[in-house]
């Protein structure tokens, strides 16, 4: 899977795939090229296969924010450590800044705010406003 010229030029695992006007949740995608696949990329693909059982892992990896949010909400500690080693801790802060509604449990929401040294913990994002 090649995400365009930015994926070739940018050696980072996160490749810019849109203009600066694109929402942050859609601006970056994980670069996992089949012909240049590293062990870390295969690990992320394996995590995506397990946490996004309803879609191909390559599709799940295209939306980095959703992928990381799914790892934060449903992944194991090992998944979290592997994502953090590959992408850095700041990706978790990006998800907390713009969380998908309805994904986090109250326990995981609180845990991630404490883990990332963020406080006070805001209310959970809701799908349907009251």
Secondary structure by P-SEA (a helix, b strand, c coil): cccccccccccccccccccccccccccbbbbbbcccccaaaaaaaaaaaaaacccccccccccaaaaaaaaaccccaaaaaaaaaaccaaaaaaaaaccccccccaaaaaaaaaaacccccccccccccc
